[in-house]
Structures are given as C-alpha cells and as structure tokens.
Amino acid sequence: MSELPLCDLHIHVGSSVAPHIMWSIAHQQGFKLPVKDYWEFVDLITVNPRRDRTLADYLRILHEWTEKIQSSPAAVERSVYEIIGKEYRGSRVEQVELRFNPMKRNEHGARDLDHIIHAALRGMDRACLEYGVRAGLIFCLAREFDAELNAIIVDKAIMYQSRGVVGIDLAGTEQDPMELSDGVERYARLFARAHDAGLGTTVHTGETAATSGDGVIAVLDQLKPDRIGHGVRAAYSETALDRLADTGCVLEICPTSNLHTRAVRHLEEFRFILGTFADRGVRFTVNTDGTYLCSTSLRREFRLLAEAEILSLAELETARALAFEASFISPA
C-alpha cells in the first residue's frame, strides 16, 4: 500500500499548513504575534497531546491563531497551494478535498468574501497544475453562526461550484445531546439547497464522548448527508449503526486527531470502533483532519492502523479505494 495513491476527504486548511509557512505569512502581512521566537510560535499553533486534550483545545488554536493569520487573499492562496503540494510530495495524495470557512478568513467582513474564495481557487488551480493532482474545496458552515451567515456560505458554494467548490460541511462544537435534533433541524433547508444544486454534503458529528451516537442519528435524520466527519461515537449506539449501514453514509475517520482530542481514548478503543463498523457494514475512510496541527500525514494514518493491527491490509485497501469512490470530485 505504500506506493498506492491516496485520497484525503477530511483535511482543514486551518490546521494543515506547515509552521514555517505560517510564520512567513504572519511576518509578510505584519501580523502581530504574541511570541518572537519561531519555536515558541510552533508550540502556539500545533497540538501538544500532554497539554491540549479536547476538541475545544483544537478549535481554540484554529480560532485564535491559524484562521486569523490566514485572513487575507494572499494568505489563503498560499495556504491552499502549500497544503496540496506537501500532501502529494509527502504521502502521494493524488486527490484531496480541502475544507475551510471563507467567512473566517475575511476579518469579519473587512475583506471581500469573493476575493478570499477566488484566492483559494487560484492556489488550488496552481497546485493541481504543477503536481497533476485533483482537488476540490468544501465550504464549512459554522454552528456558532446565525442562519443568515450560513446561508451566504451556501450561496457562495453554489455560485463557485463550476470553479471547484464541491461541497459544504457543518463544523463546530455540537450542542447538548438533548437538544441535538432541534439544533440540527435549523440547517436542513440549507443542506437541501446544497444537495439540490449538486453539491456534496458532510457534517462534523459524533466526535466527542458527550454526544455518543445521538448527534449522528440527528444528522442522518435531519440533514441526510453523503458523509459524516468523524462519527466515531456511533459505534456505541445500535440505532446509529443501523442507520449508517442502511443509508450507506460514509464516515471520514481521522485516527490521530480523535486520539489527541480524547474522542477515542487509545488504540484498543479504535480497534473496537473500527471493528464494529466493519462488522456492521458501516463504510468508512481514513483521513488526516489536520496534518500539521496533529503532526501527521495520510500515509502515517494508514501506517498507524496497520502497525497496530487494527485493520487488515484488505480492510485498509477497502478504505483507501472508498475515499476515491465517495469523493465529491467528479470522476476524471
């Protein structure tokens, strides 16, 4: 498998740019940093598993630093370009779907949203031309945004579909389990619009122990996505397992990320989770989530599962091939 091409379906622009590139971008833009030393900066924007132990810790790094540093057309263009090239060189990722929230790159409206989007597309086009890879952008809706802002993001995704925007995502911290169904329902109309326009749909859910499989069930019932980001807690819900198998919804599993945030406690628990999915006919892929934030690569994610004997080579190959099949990027 070490020589086979890979496809990453779940990778965030905000967590996958090398620290030295982020350092360069910050200085080029005159961004005021709280540290003067490069190595202190690296510690600022990457995860230390001994210190950062939750999803909230991950999101704090993104919201406080990487998204702000990337908040200009030039920064977004370079970020997208660098990610695609690095993943091809380092892991032979020949197909990739990069996701980000363009509104979190326009300085709360101080910069034009269309300029941010065009910049991301330019960076993607340039990288695809140079490396011969295939790529697409996924726009992330935010759970903390109001309906009007999220509707604008969906409008932009539809507008730029012909240029390389392939889908929408819903990201952010999930609500209390008792409120999940009502909380998810308010996005149903937006997801229906995206689906009717031919965009792919995916949702972050089931990535914290607090929500168990309830978030997955609510998302499947209300939003009917093509894929789900993470979804690991569904392994503990008979109802969620049945619904995933029945709908054929594909899970975007991100092993190292889930271990760092304690959504999965250790490799033995991952053995149970992925084994349960395989036994129950739940389809899943292997992805990175954030290469530099998590200090990983897609090749490393496959190697981690293989060396721990969590998945057999045949099961890993199934996951590898499924990523290409489940991709929102149209077949070549």
Beta strands, then each sheet from edge to edge (+ up, - down):
strand 1: 6-12
strand 2: 93-100
strand 3: 134-142
strand 4: 165-171
strand 5: 200-205
strand 6: 227-230
strand 7: 250-253
strand 8: 284-286
sheet 1: 1+ 2+ 3+ 4+ 5+ 6+ 7+ 8+
end
